[in-house]
Amino acid sequence: MDSFFTKKICSNSEVIETLTHYLDEFPGLKSSAIRLARYLVYTKNYEQFISAVRNRQVAIREYDENLADYFPIMIFAFASPLAYEKNSRAGIPEDITLQTLRDINVWIDNFRLATGRWGLSEYFWLVKHYSGNLFQIGLFQYELYPFPDWAYIFEHHSTGEQVVLAPDSEVTATGHIIGSSGEDDCLFSTAFKIKNHAFQGCLIDTQKGIVQNKRIELPLDDWNLILQPGDLTLFVHIRQGEKMDKRACLDSMEQAKKFYYQYFPEIKPAAFISKSWLLDPNLVNILHENSNIVKFMHLFHKVPVYERVPMILERVFGIGTEMKNIKDAPENTTLQKNLKTYLLQGGKVYTTGGYIPIRF
């Protein structure tokens, strides 16, 4: 096995020892891992790669479940020096490449916590790191990502005022997308149109992250469409366990802006975007206004997005938590206590989308 992975990337000596044993014991599997590593790094074909790994794991699991769990680690072990070399040729700083590739350690540890064994199941996430479509820059990870069908953002030619209109959607009485957080009532429908020389649609309140039952028109001559579905953006991913210090958040975004301007000058992302429980405006009912999480939430303009089960339940209470069993949720932290009390009193929470326009 290439020493780059064992010396620069993987921090778990037990995993390295077992991985080395498997590579010596199964040379055919080693060859397969090398081929898949090359395929991922050089083609970036996520879908085919994930399918191939999944199918190979099914076959391996027939005779050795633990080996099947290690197979994705084998692939990334061989992919790591290839990704490093590819990034180096592009001039990308070594520290950014290493920080990005080392995220595999988090997911190896998570696998251990979930199963009691060493292995890796989140390879469908790590493909982005090892193919060069995601980079760890300061506090956050950034992924080039087309803006989803969340909203249309406009800016007035002369005043700079921004207005946000909703896409075609069905909206609940609370102003959220139908089905979100289990809300299935439809109060009204929205439709975005360009008609009579004007943009037409329902207004989004970006402070509350809700659609208003208020249809407006924006004359084409007065307004620029600065962000729409399909535009290239930088998706902000928050690593687990990170402290959301506001200064660190802003520094990371400024570094990311400079990074993409320098190393990908042909790409000019229109905005930072994210989708998270950390952007829910209802957090002000759970946490202090001066908390790092609430300060982070206030950095973004908020828009409603669909998520059947609010992400906050799993992130705060643990996998498998649903509203129907919230009475049994743990109360080991202040956030857990506050959230549980809020929900039992009838409070609502939503996974929320957000954006911050980028100016180059």
Secondary structure, DSSP 4 states (H G I P E B T S, - for coil): --HHIIIII---HHHHHHHHHHHHH-HHHHHHHHHHHHHHHHH--HHHHHHHHHHHHHHHHTT-HHHHHHHHHHHHHHHHHHHHHHHHHTT--HHHHHHHHTTHHHHHHHHHHHHSS----THHHHHHHHTTSEEEETTEEEEEEE--TT-EEEEETTT--EEEE--SEEE-TTSSBTTGGG-----EEE--EEETTEEEEEEEETTTTEEEEEEEEEETTTEEEEE-TT-EEEEEEEPTT----HHHHHHHHHHHHHHHHHH-TT----EEEEEEGGG-GGGGGTS-TTSHHHHHHHHSEEEE---SS-HHHHHHH-TT--GGGGGG----SHHHHHHHHHHHTT-----EEEEEE---
